[in-house]
Amino acid sequence: MNFFQQFQKLREATPQIGFHGYQNINSDYSDFLYFSKNSYLCFMGDYQENCFYSECVYKNRHCVDCSYVQYSELLYECMDSVNCYNSSYLQDCKQTSESMFCFDCISCNNCFGCAGLRHKQYHVFNKPFSKEEYEKKVAILKKESVDKLYAEFEKVKLTVPHLFSRQFQTDNAIGDHLWNCRNAYLCYDSEGLQDCSYMHRVYNIYGERTADSLDSALSVDMQLCYQTYFVGKGYNCNFCFYCEFVRDCEYCDSCFHSEKLFLCVGLNKRKYCILNEQYTEEEWPKKVAEIKEQLRGEGLYGDWPKEWCMNANNAGFLAD
């Protein structure tokens, strides 16, 4: 039995945490949520209050069924939008309020079924109206089914240019939906990256940039990390998942406030461990070097074994 097989048996024998979170209040059924209050079934976010059924949402209040929304309030069924208020069915909007079915609208209010507008109000399907006409027309439209309104809205979206990439306060980057990033290559839906490549859904929650990292997803505030998944405040960590406040760790699962771990599972406030067994400070680096040499000889070191996949193929995004 090689070391990865031993690690897999250790994973199967170790109890797993049902939900991950930090300093939440009354948000028991949310996962990877931080500093939030009264939030239900929210995943990957911080500073949420009274939010429900949402993912990748940051610093919002009273939002429901939203994805990738930031600094907003009273939203329903919105995605990729920032600083919006009391609106529904928004996509890629900024500073937009009192609106429905809008795409790529910035600094707009009281718009319905619009796309590509800037600093406009009282528009319906990109046509201007007076305030009184707008209110009457919207009252009639709201009686229609959502499916019918979506169909009309999609026609309007096709009439305006679409940005190839959405980047905000970002320099020298290739990717989409990036905020406050610098020197990022093929990164998506991320914030605060510096000198990173192939990153997805990586955010800044604890106030530090994610820097000098590669091939990671669903992680926050880490440096010098490679192939990590759901790692928070990690430093110099490779092939780790579900770990927080860790440094100098490799091939670890669900370890917290620890350092100098190799092939460990479910440890908290520990150091100098291999396969959950304690070593001295002098023994640990020598033993790790021996194991790495053996894994390299077997062609196993330097990647995630396929047996460690978090989801079955038919349960992931690719199935859609």
C-alpha positions in Angstrom: 0.0 0.0 0.0 1.6 3.3 -1.1 1.4 6.5 0.9 -1.5 7.9 -1.0 -3.6 4.8 -0.3 -2.7 5.1 3.3 -3.8 8.7 3.3 -7.1 7.7 1.6 -7.8 5.1 4.3 -7.0 7.8 6.9 -9.5 10.1 5.3 -12.2 7.4 5.3 -11.6 6.7 9.0 -11.5 10.4 10.2 -14.8 12.2 11.0 -15.5 15.1 8.6 -16.8 18.5 9.5 -20.3 19.0 8.3 -20.1 22.8 7.8 -17.2 25.2 7.6 -17.5 28.7 8.8 -16.0 31.4 11.0 -17.7 33.8 13.5 -21.3 33.4 12.1 -24.5 34.0 14.0 -27.6 31.9 13.4 -26.3 30.6 10.0 -26.0 26.9 10.8 -26.9 25.6 7.4 -24.5 27.6 5.4 -21.0 26.4 4.3 -17.8 28.3 3.9 -19.5 31.4 5.2 -17.6 34.0 7.3 -18.7 36.9 9.7 -22.4 36.5 8.7 -25.7 36.7 10.5 -29.1 35.1 9.9 -28.2 33.5 6.6 -29.6 30.2 5.4 -28.2 27.8 2.8 -25.5 30.3 1.6 -22.2 29.0 0.3 -18.9 30.8 0.0 -19.3 34.4 1.3 -18.7 36.9 4.0 -20.5 39.6 6.0 -23.9 38.5 4.9 -27.0 39.4 6.8 -30.5 37.9 6.3 -29.5 36.3 3.0 -30.8 33.0 1.7 -30.0 30.4 -1.0 -27.0 32.2 -2.4 -23.4 31.4 -3.4 -20.3 33.5 -3.7 -21.9 36.5 -2.2 -20.0 39.2 -0.2 -21.1 42.0 2.1 -24.8 42.0 1.3 -28.1 42.3 3.2 -31.5 40.8 2.5 -30.6 39.0 -0.7 -32.2 35.8 -2.0 -31.2 33.3 -4.8 -28.1 35.4 -5.8 -24.7 34.5 -7.2 -21.5 36.5 -7.3 -23.2 39.6 -5.8 -21.3 42.2 -3.7 -22.2 45.3 -1.5 -25.9 45.0 -2.4 -29.2 45.0 -0.6 -32.7 43.7 -1.3 -31.9 41.6 -4.4 -33.6 38.6 -5.8 -32.3 36.3 -8.6 -29.3 38.5 -9.4 -25.8 37.5 -10.5 -22.4 39.2 -11.1 -23.7 42.5 -9.8 -22.2 45.1 -7.4 -23.6 48.0 -5.3 -27.2 47.3 -6.4 -30.4 47.9 -4.4 -34.0 46.6 -4.4 -33.8 44.9 -7.8 -34.5 41.5 -9.4 -33.1 39.5 -12.3 -29.9 41.6 -12.7 -26.8 40.4 -14.5 -23.5 42.2 -14.7 -24.9 45.5 -13.3 -23.3 48.1 -11.1 -24.9 50.8 -8.9 -28.4 50.0 -10.2 -31.6 50.3 -8.1 -35.3 49.7 -8.4 -34.9 47.7 -11.6 -35.8 44.3 -13.1 -34.4 42.2 -15.9 -31.3 44.3 -16.6 -28.0 43.4 -18.1 -24.8 45.4 -18.1 -26.5 48.5 -16.7 -24.4 51.0 -14.7 -25.7 53.8 -12.5 -29.3 53.2 -13.5 -32.5 53.2 -11.6 -36.1 52.3 -12.5 -35.3 50.3 -15.6 -37.1 47.2 -16.8 -35.8 44.8 -19.4 -32.8 46.9 -20.3 -29.3 46.2 -21.5 -26.1 48.2 -21.9 -27.5 51.4 -20.4 -25.4 54.1 -18.5 -26.9 56.7 -16.1 -30.5 56.1 -17.3 -33.8 56.0 -15.6 -37.4 55.2 -16.5 -36.5 52.9 -19.4 -38.5 49.8 -20.6 -36.7 47.5 -23.0 -34.2 50.3 -23.6 -36.9 52.8 -24.6 -37.3 56.0 -22.5 -40.6 56.9 -20.8 -41.8 59.6 -18.4 -42.1 58.5 -14.8 -45.9 58.2 -15.1 -45.7 56.2 -18.3 -43.0 54.0 -16.9 -45.0 53.1 -13.8 -48.1 52.2 -15.8 -46.2 50.1 -18.3 -44.2 48.2 -15.6 -47.4 47.5 -13.7 -48.8 45.8 -16.8 -45.6 43.9 -17.5 -45.4 42.5 -14.0 -48.6 40.6 -14.7 -46.8 38.6 -17.4 -45.0 35.3 -16.6 -41.4 35.4 -15.8 -40.6 33.2 -18.7 -42.3 35.5 -21.2 -40.5 38.5 -19.7 -37.2 36.7 -19.9 -37.8 35.9 -23.6 -38.3 39.6 -24.3 -35.3 40.6 -22.2 -33.1 38.2 -24.1 -34.0 39.8 -27.4 -32.9 43.2 -25.9 -29.6 41.7 -24.7 -28.8 40.7 -28.3 -29.1 44.3 -29.5 -26.2 45.7 -27.5 -22.4 45.0 -27.5 -21.1 42.6 -24.9 -17.8 43.1 -23.1 -15.4 40.2 -23.7 -14.1 40.5 -20.1 -15.2 42.3 -17.0 -12.4 43.6 -14.9 -12.5 46.3 -12.2 -9.4 48.0 -10.8 -7.4 45.3 -12.4 -4.1 45.5 -14.2 -2.4 43.1 -16.6 -4.9 40.3 -16.4 -6.5 37.7 -18.6 -9.8 36.3 -17.4 -13.3 37.4 -16.5 -15.1 39.0 -13.5 -11.9 40.1 -11.7 -11.7 42.7 -9.0 -8.6 44.5 -7.7 -6.2 42.0 -9.3 -2.7 42.4 -10.7 -0.8 40.1 -13.0 -3.4 37.4 -13.2 -3.5 34.8 -16.0 -6.6 32.8 -16.9 -8.3 33.7 -13.6 -12.1 34.0 -13.1 -14.6 35.2 -10.6 -11.9 36.3 -8.2 -10.8 39.3 -6.1 -7.4 40.5 -4.8 -5.1 38.3 -6.8 -1.5 39.2 -7.4 0.9 37.2 -9.6 -1.5 34.2 -9.9 -2.6 31.9 -12.7 -5.5 29.5 -13.3 -7.5 30.6 -10.3 -11.3 30.4 -9.9 -13.5 31.8 -7.1 -10.6 33.0 -5.0 -11.4 36.0 -2.7 -10.1 38.4 -0.1 -11.9 37.9 3.2 -9.3 38.4 5.9 -7.8 41.5 4.3 -4.7 40.0 2.6 -4.2 39.5 -1.1 -3.9 36.0 -2.6 -0.4 36.1 -4.2 2.0 33.8 -6.0 -0.4 30.9 -6.3 -1.5 28.6 -9.1 -4.3 26.2 -10.0 -6.6 26.8 -7.0 -10.3 27.3 -6.5 -12.8 28.3 -3.8 -10.1 29.7 -1.5 -9.3 32.9 0.3 -6.3 35.0 1.4 -3.4 32.6 0.6 0.2 32.9 -0.6 2.5 30.5 -2.3 -0.1 27.8 -2.8 -0.6 25.3 -5.5 -3.6 23.1 -6.3 -5.6 24.0 -3.3 -9.4 23.7 -2.9 -11.3 25.4 -0.1 -8.2 26.7 1.7 -8.3 29.9 3.8 -5.3 31.8 5.1 -2.9 29.2 3.7 0.8 29.9 3.2 3.1 27.6 1.2 0.6 24.8 0.9 0.2 22.3 -1.9 -2.5 19.8 -2.7 -4.6 20.7 0.3 -8.4 21.0 0.7 -10.8 22.1 3.4 -7.9 23.7 5.4 -7.7 27.0 7.2 -4.9 29.0 8.9 -2.3 26.5 7.7 1.3 26.9 6.5 3.9 24.6 5.0 1.5 21.7 4.5 1.1 19.2 1.6 -1.6 16.7 0.9 -3.8 17.6 3.8 -7.5 17.5 4.4 -9.5 19.4 7.0 -6.6 20.7 9.0 -6.8 23.9 11.0 -4.4 26.3 12.7 -1.5 24.0 11.9 1.9 23.9 10.2 4.4 21.4 8.9 1.9 18.7 8.0 2.2 16.0 5.3 -0.6 13.6 4.4 -2.7 14.5 7.4 -6.4 14.6 8.0 -8.5 16.4 10.6 -5.8 17.9 12.7 -6.1 21.1 14.7 -3.2 23.1 16.2 -0.6 20.5 15.4 2.8 20.6 13.7 5.4 18.1 12.5 3.0 15.3 11.6 2.9 12.7 8.8 -0.2 10.6 8.3 -1.4 12.1 11.6 1.6 10.6 13.5 3.8 13.0 15.5 7.4 13.5 14.6 10.1 15.7 16.2 11.3 18.9 14.5 14.5 17.1 13.3 12.8 13.9 12.1 9.9 15.5 10.2 11.8 17.1 7.2 13.9 14.0 6.7 10.9 11.7 6.7 9.0 14.0 4.3 12.0 14.0 1.9 12.0 10.2 2.0 8.3 10.0 1.2 8.5 12.5 -1.6 11.4 10.6 -3.2 9.4 7.4 -3.1 6.3 9.1 -4.5 8.4 10.6 -7.3 9.8 7.2 -8.1 6.3 5.9 -8.4 5.2 8.9 -10.6 2.7 10.0 -8.0 4.1 13.2 -6.5 3.1 16.6 -7.9 -0.6 16.2 -8.6 -3.9 15.2 -7.0 -4.6 11.5 -7.3 -7.8 11.0 -9.3 -9.3 9.0 -6.4 -9.4 12.2 -4.3 -12.0 13.9 -6.5 -14.5 15.8 -4.3 -17.5 14.9 -6.5 -18.5 12.1 -8.8 -18.5 13.1 -12.5 -22.3 13.3 -12.6 -22.5 15.5 -9.6 -20.2 18.4 -10.7 -20.7 21.4 -12.9 -19.6 19.4 -16.0 -22.7 17.3 -15.8 -24.7 20.4 -16.7 
